[in-house]
Amino acid sequence: MTVVKNDAQALPSSYGLPSGTDVFIAVPPGVNPQAVVNQTSGLSLPGLVYAYRPGGPLDYKNINPMYDALGNFLFGAAGAKHGSSCGTMTGIGDLAHGGANNPINTGDIQSGFNALANGGQLSVIDTESPNFPNW
């Protein structure tokens, strides 16, 4: 889970929900989060930073603002699989944003790190499927 953090994510073309609303982390069609982590975790730490940097090739908010959390989550997950610490990954996030990352971004990095550090495997759930539970 993440939180709608800004007006761009609140737009109908994105989440279409007010800022501050808890939402699932959105994944673009065709993206396999575990495959992305598997591919990028073998990079050097500077390579990881380059791939996930703001405006970089894995900055998913360039597709749609609703995918912003995914980039942060995968950055944390790739860092865990790479063997870096959570503090290193969130610290890099702070540096990439002028010294203080948005707390929502930091939480998304931590969530991704924890998911892989605790032995998790990433997958995608189709929330628009008629079989998805209505919580």
C-alpha positions, -999 to +999 in steps of 0.1 A: +000+000+000+009+036-005-008+070-003-020+094-030+006+121-023-001+150-047-026+166-071-011+148-101-019+114-085-054+127-075-063+134-111-090+112-128-063+101-153-042+087-123-057+073-091-087+097-092-088+098-054-080+127-030-045+132-016-040+112+016-060+082+004-045+048+010-042+029-023-025-002-037+008+004-055-001+005-092+019-014-117+019-005-155+005-033-177+032-057-188+056-049-159+068-078-138+080-063-105+100-094-095+117-095-129+127-059-127+142-064-092+160-095-104+175-077-133+185-045-114+198-060-082+228-073-100+239-038-108+265-019-088+251+005-063+258+035-087+241+015-114+210+010-092+209+047-085+212+055-122+184+032-132+159+044-106+169+081-104+143+108-109+138+109-147+157+077-151+147+046-171+128+031-142+111+063-129+076+049-136+059+083-128+071+093-163+044+069-176+017+082-152+020+098-118+001+069-102+032+047-108+055+069-087+053+046-057+063+016-078+097+031-087+104+038-050+092+004-039+113-015-065+143+007-056+140-005-020+134-041-031+164-041-055+186-026-027+176-054-004+183-081-030+216-063-038+227-065-002+225-028+007+209-016+039+175+001+041+193+032+055+215+033+024+185+031+001+164+058+019+195+079+023+201+078-015+164+088-019+170+118+003+201+128-017+182+125-050+156+149-037+179+176-024+185+162+011+149+153+022+127+129+003+090+130+006+080+108+036+056+088+014+085+081-010+107+070+020+079+047+032+076+032-002+114+025-004+112+009+031+082-012+021+100-026-009+132-032+011+112-050+038+093-071+013+125-086-001+146-086+031+120-107+047+121-133+019+091-121-001+085-126-038+069-098-057+038-103-078+009-083-093-028-087-083-054-076-108-077-054-087-101-049-116-107-086-118-142-098-109-125-123-085-107-095-065-121-094-030-141-062-022-124-053+011 
